[in-house]
Amino acid sequence: MSTSAPQLEDLGRKLGEAIANSPAHERFEEAQAAVQDDDDAQERIAEVERLRDEFVAAREVGEATQEQIQELQRAQNDLHSMPVMEEFLDAQDALQRQLEEINHSISDPLAVDFGGEAGGCCHD
């Protein structure tokens, strides 16, 4: 039984729609929206990004300090300990696990890592 390219594309669309409608994806979308709507979380995200940018710039010129690393880690830990961020990170991990399981289901019959290496020609 041969399957044509249009049939495979249709199956791909259906898979994408099924993933988008899955509880894991819906939970992720809701958690992401909650983070985007939370002013405190947005302020903390901006602070982490600012500290990260400052650290990267200092590291590039050889002036990064241990204090900068610690300050960035504290800010990131504070951000991640917020309930809205904890839910987002948990939802993100759950969706990632689901996508990895789907990748394995697709990859197994192909004997290739569909999500990782199927498109590449040369790997070290």
Secondary structure, DSSP 8 states (H G I E B T S, - for coil): ----HHHHHHHHHHHHHHHHTSHHHHHHHHHHHHHHH-HHHHHHHHHHHHHHHHHHHHHHTT---HHHHHHHHHHHHHHHTSHHHHHHHHHHHHHHHHHHHHHHHHHHHHTS-TTTTTT-S---
